[in-house]
């Protein structure tokens, strides 16, 4: 009897969890769990009625073996090539918040990373 | 006990969907050398996926200090060597390539990697010579194909 109740309980929980998994948005599975690049309010600088937005989110990147032809053109040949895009502001407006000059982002996109090197 | 195990398993499965997907991905590498007769296709794994980044509202004042910029790149890597077929005696037929064992979102290491600014839309021309597929044995670090 106890075993039967336990089995029913497990089945019920599994069904609920499967329903939750199935209800995830039907989008590109490679980006599941990684929010898209978009405007998000920067609560540090935002004031009531004067929000400041910041571009934040995930962008595509990859690293792969450097093709032989590309290696021949390199001054210092590298075995791995890393191509990255980063979430950056496409457009913004200059604002002054608490005497600090800021850029309020108005549009975002995945584009050139300038500071992803170490 | 069985309930705990089942719940753990399912929660792990669901949670794995909630993290950024920068993972090892199957990739076919095409290589040809001028002195060799064939272009070879080699199956390997590369790092590919999505990583979190953030732009700064204070770039003019603080520069890159509050920027978060990361790319999907190799974490653990293994190098494998194959012999390219149809190469003359004076040419070096050995070709060594990296295989991604694990990946992570991190900065591009300029000492070892070529850090390109933007992901290209395509891979360009692959081969101009007849194609040969090379199938390394699973688990073998150095594969030498038969003649």
Interface residues (C-beta under 8 A of the other chain):
Chain A: X6 X9 X10 X13 X14 X17 X18 X20 X21 X24 X29 X30 X31 X32 X33 X34 X35 X37 X42 X45 X52 X54 X55 X56 X57 X58 X59 X60 X61 X62 X63 X64 X65 X66 X67 X68 X70 X74 X78 X79 X80 X81 X82 X83 X84 X85 X86 X87 X88 X89 X100 X101 X102 X103 X104 X105 X108 X111 X112 X113 X114 X115 X116 X117 X118
Chain B: X2 X3 X6 X7 X10 X11 X13 X14 X17 X18 X19 X20 X21 X22 X25 X27 X29 X30 X31 X32 X33 X44 X46 X47 X48 X49 X50 X51 X52 X53 X54 X55 X56 X57 X58 X59 X60 X61 X64 X67 X69 X70 X71 X72 X73 X74 X77 X96 X97 X98 X100 X103 X106 X107 X108 X109 X110 X112 X113 X114 X115 X116 X117 X118 X119 X120 X124
